[in-house]
């Protein structure tokens, strides 16, 4: 991968949960890392859920390999922030298993990291 392909500065955040003083579940987000990435749209769809129309777009976010992105059990609790947009991370792939490039498969538009 060429360095020039990674032109978008993103934050990768991890979800954490806690309880407030009334026992209610609280979700908060903390920045795991800030890095350069390439973001490419893959597909789009318009969905009808609960009598409302939602637009969803799938993206491929490519970054340089990081150990934090290699744990497939945790990557589902991550989200990507870019220019005020929120991408929910569904999967990560270590291309060629060479620890050089990671592709994050993301969705934008449905639950915004929830």
Secondary structure, DSSP 8 states (H G I E B T S, - for coil): --GGG--EEEEEEEEEEEE-TTS-EEEEEEEEEEEEEEEEEEEEEEEEETTEEEEEEEEEEEEE--GGGS-TTTGGGEEEEETTEEEEEEEEEEGGGSSSEEEEEEEESSSTT-
